[in-house]
Amino acid sequence: MKSWSRLPVPREHRRVFWSDLRAHGRIPAAAQAAGITTWSAQAWIRKAGGMPDVSLVKPSGRLLSFAEREEIALLRAEGASARQIARVLGRAPSTITRELAAGTHPDARRYKASVAHRRAEQRLARPKPGKLASNPALAAWVSECLGGHEPGTGKARSWSPQQISRHLRREFPDDESMRISHEAIYQSLYVLGRGGLRKELHTALRSGRAVRRPQAVTRAQRAGAAHVLPPQVMISERPEEIEDRAVPGHWEGDLITGTRNGSAIGTLVERQTRYLILLHLPDGHGAQQVAAAMRDQITRLPAHLRRSLTWDQGREMTPFAGIQIVEDLDLWFCDPHSPWQRGTNENTNGLLRQYFPKGTDLRVHTAQDLADVALVMNGRPRKVLDWHTPYEAMSKLLSADTTGVATTD
């Protein structure tokens, strides 16, 4: 006999919960909206690895809805036949006959809409092995991109699932078996029972989380006092050719700092190619040290690839406002508390925290360590570059240069 106890929460309730959680990122509010306890909500999240375990898309009209099942229950209680109910709902009589047979409680001998709906959801569940679990070659390739090491550096590749998915298309253009979506990779890492990837590989993700965080997260405004700068060096006066990325050679820069701001690493990102240069600052990160490290690195580039630099309003660079640090390199500054104005660099700094965690002493990293990390970052395929790498994009610019200037290594 079929068990009619401990039936799962209706699919509509789960859909409401995951939709609300995705939109607002607050577990108690999402649980309340779905009519469940916070404890149950947390259990769902743990089991699903933070990923929705049901589709957020409403079911098609092919399946009976809960409202239709309630109508069936009312009409049946009034003595209506299966054919009469079918005419009222606009359904085939065979559909109603099967529904009545499947949804009639064996003890009460009457059709109950809530029980029928839950039983229908149980029948819909058809778990199957994930694509990575059934394709060892694909799983090995994905594992290598996630947890493998860049040759010659000892640094983990740590490609994102989206980078892996898109690069597979370039690597195996004629092999349909070597295709997988980035969401399927996330499911193999986060969702219990999906299999295909080693459980510990989730630590290779840049977040390092075992559970996926909801996308709706509030961002605190950056603290710090504003600096008074002359208007001619502010970003509002920056030429339009920099904004549209049509011309290469325009850079964004900032520092990532260590424990109590006692150590730092400088970051420079070229806006068009997303090519990254890291500045080694073993002797401090004051204005003079940052400027010297910048000159050492950026002068290795040809003149047409070092046109301008947009920097945050940090104390390490504002003393140079209006002063030429490198010949023909224009210096611009963002507005206070506006990191999005140098969004390319801000995003890169977030990715770099995987290698240079907050709250650590950054002085322990050598110049070679920084070069290895930059090599790994520049070797990752990027969506904005049509899944080419920053290294490939920069190499193309350098190969087009006829002056024979030295490389950027």
SELOMAR-240232 format. One record per residue: residue in three letters; x negated, z, y negated of N, C-alpha, C in turn. Coordinates in pm, whole numbers, plus 50000, padded with zeros to 5 digits. Example, Ala and Ser with C-alpha at 12.3 -4.5 7.8 and 13.67 -1.06 7.14 Angstrom:
BEGIN
ALA486815078050569487705078050450486805078050330/SER487155070850225486335071450106487105078749997/
//
This chain:
BEGIN
MET499155000050120500005000050000499125000049875/LYS499544992749775498784992049650498845005449577/SER497745008749511497695021249434498275018749296/TRP499215027449256499845026149125499365037049030/SER498335044549067497815055148981496495050948921/ARG496125057448814494855055248746494635040448714/LEU495665034048664495545020048625494765018948494/PRO494085007848471493265006548350494115005848223/VAL493485009048112494155007847982494504993147959/PRO495704990347906496084976347885495054968547805/ARG494954955747837493984947147772494184946647621/GLU495434947347575495684947147431495004958947362/HIS495024970647425494404982447366492894980547356/ARG492284975047460490844972647457490484962247351/ARG491354952347339491094941947238491134947947098/VAL492114956747073492204963446943490964971946917/PHE490524979247019489354987847002488114979846966/TRP487804969447043486574961847018486654954046887/SER487834949246852487994942146724487734951446607/ASP488314963446613488124973146505486674977846498/LEU486064979946614484664984346616483744973646559/ARG484014961146594483194950146541483364948946390/ALA484564951046341484834949246198484294960746114/HIS484374973046164484054984646081482904993146134/GLY482604992046264481464999246319481645014246331/ARG482875019146332483125033546340483925036546466/ILE483325043846558483935046346688485225054546678/PRO485245065846604486495073746599487685065646545/ALA487445057746439488535049846381489015039146478/ALA488085032646548488455022346645489225028446761/ALA488815040346804489515047146913490955050746872/GLN491095055546750492425059146700493315046746691/ALA492755035546645493535023146634494025018346770/ALA493215020846873493575016347008494395026647085/GLY494555038647027495335048847093494625055547209/ILE493295056747200492535063347305491705074647242/THR491115082847326490285093747275488885088547242/THR488195095947158486815092147124485925092747248/TRP486185102347336485415103447459485575090847543/SER486815085947555487055073547632486365061747566/ALA486405061347434485755050347361484255050247387/GLN483635061847383482195062547409481875058547552/ALA482755061947646482555057847785482635042647798/TRP483585036347727483675021647728482385015447675/ILE481885021047566480685015447505479485016647597/ARG479335028247661478205030147754478305020247870/LYS479485018847926479665010148041479424995548005/ALA479844991747884479724977847840478414975047768/GLY477554985347753476294983147683476474979947537/GLY477594984347480477844981547339478444967847314/MET478714960347421479274946847407480724946747455/PRO481594939347388482994938747429483114933847573/ASP483834941347657483984937347796485224928947819/VAL485954926147712487104917147722487044907447605/SER487674896047624487694886047518488514890947400/LEU488024888247279488784891847159489804881047123/VAL489804870447199490774859747175492084863147245/LYS493174861147175494474864147235494714855047354/PRO495394860047459495634851947579496524840047547/SER496334829647628497134817547607498574819947648/GLY499464811147607500884812347640501174810147787/ARG500164805647864500384803348006500694816248080/LEU500124827448032500324840348096501464847948028/LEU502174855648108503244863848052502664874747963/SER503284876747847502844887147756503574900147790/PHE503094911147731503734924047753505164923847699/ALA505374917047584506714916247527507674909047623/GLU507184898447688508034891247784508354900147905/ARG507394907847948507654916648062508664927548026/GLU508614932347902509634942047859511024935547860/GLU511094922847819512364915647821512864913847964/ILE511934911048054512314909548195512894922648247/ALA512244933848211512714946848258514124949848207/LEU514404946848081515724949348023516794940648089/LEU516484927648105517464918548164517724922048311/ARG516644926048380516794929448521517644941948537/ALA517444951648445518244963948450519714961048426/GLU520014950248352521404946348325521984937948438/GLY521164935248540521674928048657521454913048652/ALA520634908148558520394893748548519574888848667/SER519834876548711519064870648821517764864748767/ALA516904860648859515634854648819515854841848739/ARG516854833648781517124821248709517674823948569/GLN518514833948556519044837448424517934842348330/ILE517044850648385515914855648304515004844048263/ALA514784834748355513934823148326514494814948212/ARG515844812948211516444805248102516284812147968/VAL516414825547965516294833147841514854832147786/LEU513874833247874512474833247831511864819347821/GLY512574809447873512004795947871510874794347971/ARG510984801448083509954800948187510544794748313/ALA509654790648403510104785348532510674796648618/PRO511744794148692512304804548779511284810048878/SER510394801348928509384806049024508434816148959/THR508164814448829507304823948758507964837648754/ILE509244837948725509964850748716510084857048855/THR510334848748956510454854149093509144860849135/ARG508014854149111506724860049146506454872749066/GLU506854872748939506624884348854507444896348902/LEU508684893948941509534904848990508984910549121/ALA508474901749207507924906349335506654914649315/ALA505824910249220504544917149198504704929749116/GLY505734930549030505854941648936506904951948969/THR507554950549083508574960349120507924972249187/HIS508164984149134507574996449188508114998949329/PRO507225001449427507685002849566508565015149590/ASP508415025549508509215037649527510535036849453/ALA510485033649325511695033249243512515020749270/ARG511885010649333512554998049365513144991349241/ARG512434992749129512854985749008511634980848933/TYR511864970448857510774964048783510414972448660/LYS509124975548642508654983048525507624974548450/ALA507894972048323507044962948244505614968048233/SER505454981148206504104986348185503264985348312/VAL503874988748425503154988048552502834973548587/ALA503794964648568503584950548599502464944648514/HIS502424948548389501404943048300500004947648341/ARG499884960348377498594965548419498154959448552/ARG499074957748644498724951448770498274937048749/ALA498894930148655498504916248626497084915848572/GLU496724925648490495364926048436494344928848546/GLN494724937048642493844939648756493594926848835/ARG494634918948852494474906548928493634896348852/LEU493624897348718492844887848638491344890048653/ALA490934902048686489514905148694488894898048814/ARG488014888648786487334881348893485834881548864/PRO485194893048884483774893948852482944884348935/LYS481964878348872481054869548943479634872348895/PRO478644869148976477264871948934476894864048810/GLY476084870248724475634863548603474714851848636/LYS474524843048539473714831048560472274834648593/LEU471744845048528470364848948555470204854948694/ALA471244861848743471174867848876471154857248985/SER471744845648958471814835049059470784824049038/ASN469934825248937468934814948908467584821848883/PRO466794824448988465524831548972464544824648878/ALA464504811548879463574804248792463914806548645/LEU465204806048613465644808448476465384822948436/ALA465664832148528465434846448499463954849148473/ALA463074842748549461634844748530461194839348394/TRP461744828148353461374822248224461834831248110/VAL463074836248119463614845048015462814858048010/SER462494863548126461724876048132460354874448066/GLU459724862948088458404860648030458484859747878/CYS459534853547826459684852447681460014865947618/LEU460724874347692461074887547641459914897347653/GLY459374898547773458384908847799456974904047823/GLY456754890647823455424885347844454544887047723/HIS453284883147733452324884847625451804871247575/GLU451584870647446451004858747386449554857547435/PRO449174846147491447814844647544446754847647439/GLY445764855547480444634858347393444844869547293/THR446054875147287446324885547188446644899147251/GLY447214899147370447664911647430448944916847368/LYS449534909447274450764913647207451974907447277/ALA453044915447290454264910547354454894899547270/ARG455394889247339456074878347266457334883547198/SER458164890547275459394896647221460264886647147/TRP460464875047206461384865447146462804870947151/SER463594867047055464994871147057465754862547158/PRO466894867447212467684859247304468084845747246/GLN468374845147116468734832247057467544822747055/GLN466354827847024465164819447026464904814147167/ILE465104822647267464904818447406465894807547443/SER467154809747410468204800147445467924786347385/ARG467554786147258467334773247192466044766647239/HIS465004774747265463744768847308463844762947448/LEU464714768447532464934762947665465384748447658/ARG466174745247558466664731447544465514721847513/ARG464554726647435463394718147404462434717447522/GLU462284728547594461324729147704461824721647827/PHE463144722047851463724715447968464894706447924/PRO464604695547853465684687347796466574680647900/ASP466074678548023466844671348124467284680248240/ASP467084693248228467424702448337468534711748293/GLU469764708448332470924716348291470904730348352/SER470194732148463470154745348525469354755348442/MET468494750248354467684758948268468334760148130/ARG469594763448130470364765648007471034779248017/ILE471044786447907471764799247903472014802747757/SER473144808547729473464812647592472784825947561/HIS472584828547434471954841247397472864853047431/GLU474184851047426475094861947462474974865447610/ALA474744855447696474584858247838473314866347863/ILE472274863847784471044871647797471304886047755/TYR472004887947643472344901447599473154908847706/GLN474114901847768474934908247871474084912547989/SER473124904348029472254907848141471404920148109/LEU471114922147982470304933647941471144946247921/TYR472344944447869473134956047827474244960247924/VAL474894950447988476114953448063475764957348206/LEU476304968748251476054973548386476564963548489/GLY475744960848590476184952448701475974937648681/ARG475484933248563475294918948543474074913948618/GLY472994921748619471804918248696471054906348640/GLY469984902548710469204890848671467944894148596/LEU467944905048518466774909148441466474923748470/ARG465194927348466464814941248486465444949948377/LYS465934961548418466644970248325465804974148206/GLU464474976348230463614981048122463304970248020/LEU463704957648046463394946947952464114948447819/HIS465164956847814465854958647687464894964447582/THR463834971347628462864976947533462054966047465/ALA462064953847522461344942747461462124936847344/LEU463414939947335464174935447219463634942347094/ARG463754935846981463184941446859463834954546820/SER465094956346857465764969046827465324979946924/GLY464954976147047464564985947148465714994047203/ARG466964990247170468124998247211468584994447352/ALA469175004347420469785001947551471264998747536/VAL471805000947418473214998047388473264990047260/ARG474094979947258474174971447140474914978547028/ARG474344977846909474964984346793475984974946731/PRO477154980246686478124971846615477504965446493/GLN477914953146463477314945746353477674951346217/ALA478814958146208479224963546078478464976446050/VAL477374975245978476544986945945476314987045795/THR476524998345735476284999345592474805000745564/ARG474374994945454472964995545415472815003945290/ALA471925013845297471675022445181470855014945078/GLN471125018144954470385011744846468965017344840/ARG468015008644820466605013044818466355022344699/ALA465645033444729465315043044625464065038844550/GLY463855045144434462635042244357462985038944214/ALA462075041844127462305039443985461995025043948/ALA462715019943853462475006343806461285006143712/HIS460604994943712459464993043624459874983843509/VAL459344986543394459644978243278458654966643277/LEU459164954543293458324942643299458744932943191/PRO457834924843145458204914643047459164904543108/PRO460164900043035461194891243092460654878143147/GLN459504873243095459004860243139458484860243282/VAL458334872043346457854872243485458984876043583/MET460214877643534461324881543620461864869543697/ILE462484872343810462934861743900463984852643836/SER464704857843739465714849643671465094837743599/GLU463804838643566463124827643497462384818443594/ARG462484821143722461754813343822462324799243830/PRO461484788943838461974775043844462854772443965/GLU463754762543950464704759644058464024753944181/GLU462894747444167462224741644283461814752344384/ILE461644764744338461314775744428462554779944504/GLU463674780444435464904785444494465404776544608/ASP465324763344594465894754544697464944751444812/ARG463714756944809462744755444917462334740944942/ALA462614732244848462284718144870460784715544863/VAL460084723944788458644722144770457914733544840/PRO456914730544924456174741244991455184748044898/GLY454664759244941453654766244864454144777944783/HIS455404781444799455974792844728456144804444826/TRP455574815944792455474827144883456284839244835/GLU456664847744930457264860644900456374871444960/GLY456224882644890455324893044938455834907044916/ASP455294916244995455664930344984454694938445070/LEU454864951545072454104960345159455044967045258/ILE454574969045381455234978445471454314990545478/THR454895002245463454075014345450454195023345572/GLY453195032045588453165041445699453645055245658/THR453205065345731453645079045707453425083245563/ARG454495087745499454465092845361453765083145265/ASN453925070345292453335059845208451815061145195/GLY451185067445296449745069345289448935057545336/SER449565047745398448885035745444449835024145433/ALA449305011945435450165000345416449524987845473/ILE450394977845497449974964345535450704954845443/GLY449984945245386450604935345299451174923745380/THR452304918545336452944907345405453214896045306/LEU452844883945344453104871945266453824861945355/VAL454944856445309455714846845386455984834545300/GLU455634822845353455884810245281457354806545297/ARG458034803845187459484802445187459974790345268/GLN459274779345266459754767345336459484767945486/THR458264771745525457884771545666458064784945736/ARG458264795845659458364809545713457034814045775/TYR455944807645736454634811245788454204824745732/LEU453664833345818453344847145782451834849245773/ILE451414856245668450044861045653450104876145632/LEU449284883645707449224898145693447944902145622/LEU448044911445529446914916145449446414929445503/HIS445154929945539444534942145589444104950745470/LEU444594963145465444324971945351443734985245400/PRO442534985145454441964997445510441545007745404/ASP441335003145280440825011945175441885016245075/GLY443155014845111444225018645020445065006644980/HIS446205009544915447114998644877447474999444729/GLY446475002344648446665001544503446584987144456/ALA446744985344325446794971844268445524963944299/GLN444384969944281443124962844302442934958844448/GLN443224967944541443034964944683443974953944731/VAL445244954444688446214944344729445824930644673/ALA445444930344547445064917644485443834911544553/ALA442854920044587441634915144652441944909344790/ALA442774916444868443144911445001443934898544991/MET444784897544888445554885444869444654873544836/ARG443694875744747442764864944712442004860144836/ASP441574869644918440804866045036441584856945130/GLN442894859545145443694851845239444254838945180/ILE444804839945060445544828545007444634817544955/THR443394820744921442464810344875441984801544989/ARG442294804945113441974796345227442924784445236/LEU444014785145160445004774445161444674763945056/PRO445084751345078444934741244974445794744744852/ALA445444739644739446114743344613447604740844616/HIS448034729944680449474726644678450274735844770/LEU449614744544847450334754144932450204768244879/ARG449774769944755449744783044690450164781544543/ARG451444778544528451984775744395452494788444325/SER453204796944399453774808844335453934820144437/LEU454124832344384454364844144467455454852444402/THR456484855944479457544864944432457364878244503/TRP457244889044424456914902244478457964912244438/ASP458074922844517458954934044483458364941544364/GLN459174949544298458684957244183457994969944227/GLY456934968444305456164980044349455004982544255/ARG454504994844254453404998544164452104991244197/GLU452034985844321450784979544361450564965944294/MET451624959844236451454946444178451854945644032/THR452724954543985453194953243847452094954143742/PRO450944960643768449884959943667449384945743640/PHE449674936443733449204922743718450264913443661/ALA451374919143613452414910843553451854902843437/GLY452034889743446451544881143340450064877843351/ILE449384882843457447964880143477447804871143599/GLN446924861643594446714852443705445804858743809/ILE446354861543927445564867544034444704857044102/VAL445304845744133444614834244192444934822244105/GLU443974813544088444154801944001445384793944042/ASP446214790843945447424782743962448504789644047/LEU448384802544072449404809844147450264817744048/ASP451494813144027452414820143937452974832444007/LEU453124843243932453614855943987454974859243927/TRP455964861844016457314865443974457704878644040/PHE458634886043973459074898844025460584899344040/CYS461024905844150462464907644174463034918144079/ASP464354918044066465034928543991464924941744069/PRO465044953144002464974966044072466054967244179/HIS465694973144292466624975744403467304962944451/SER466594951844453467194939044493466324932044597/PRO466134937944714465274931644814465784918344865/TRP467114915844852467654903044899467124891244817/GLN466574893944700466034882944619464754877244680/ARG464154884544772463064879144852463424881544999/GLY464574875545036465174878045166464324873645283/THR463574862645268462734857945377461694868445413/ASN461064874145311460054884445333460684897345384/GLU461834900945333462504913245376462874912545523/ASN463384901045567463714899245708462474900145796/THR461404893945751460144894245826459614908445838/ASN459704916145731459234930045735460004938145838/GLY461294935345850462084942245951461604939046092/LEU461264926346116460764922346248459394928546276/LEU458584930046173457244935546191457254950146231/ARG458354957146205458414971346239458354973446390/GLN458584962846467458424964046611456964966746647/TYR456054961246566454624962846592454014974146508/PHE454624976746392454104986946301455244996646268/PRO455585005746360456765014346342456675023146217/LYS457825026446163457885035746052457385049446097/GLY456825056846002456365070346033455065070846111/THR454305059646111453005059646179451905056446079/ASP450685059446117449525056646031449095042146054/LEU449285033745955448965019545970447485016645957/ARG446685026745922445235024545910444565022746046/VAL445275026146153444675024746287444605010246331/HIS445315001346261445344987346300444194979746234/THR443424972646315442284965046264442754951546209/ALA441824944646143442124931246093442484921946209/GLN441834923746325442144915346441443544918346494/ASP443964931146490445324934746531446334927346444/LEU446084927146315447004920346223447024905346250/ALA445864899546279445794885246309446574881946436/ASP446484890946536447204888646661448714889246640/VAL449174898946561450614900046534451094887846456/ALA450344883446357450724871546281450804859446372/LEU449884858446469449894847246563451174847246647/VAL451574859046692452794860146771454014856346686/MET454094861746565455234858946478455324844146442/ASN454184837946414454174823846376454404814646495/GLY454354820246616454584812246736455994812946789/ARG456874820146719458254821146763459084809646706/PRO459894803046790460774792546736461824798646643/ARG462144791446537463084796646437464264787246420/LYS465444792946415466654785046397466604776946269/VAL466144783146161466114776546031465144764746030/LEU464214764346125463254753346136463644743646248/ASP464914743646284465404735246393464684738646523/TRP464414751546540463794757246659462354752746679/HIS461704748446572460264747046572459664760546526/THR458374761946537457734774546499457144773446359/PRO456964784746290456294784446160454894778246169/TYR454204780846280452874775146298452954759746300/GLU453934754346371454104739746376454434734146238/ALA455304741346164455694736646030454524736945934/MET453724747645937452564748545849451494738445890/SER451284736546019450294726946066450634712846020/LYS451924709846016452354696745969451994694645823/LEU452184705345743451824704345601450314702945583/LEU449554710445662448094709945651447544696545697/SER448144690845801447664678045851447954666745754/ALA448984668745670449314658645568448404659645448/ASP447654670745436446744672745323445494664245341/THR445074657545241443924648545249442654654745193/THR442744667645154441584673645090440634680245189/GLY441114681945316440264687945417439974702445395/VAL440964709945343440774724145316440814731845448/ALA440164743445452440064751445574441414755945623/THR441474760245750442734764445811443174777945758/THR444384782045796444964794745750444734805945849/ASP443944803845953443694814546050442884825645988/
//
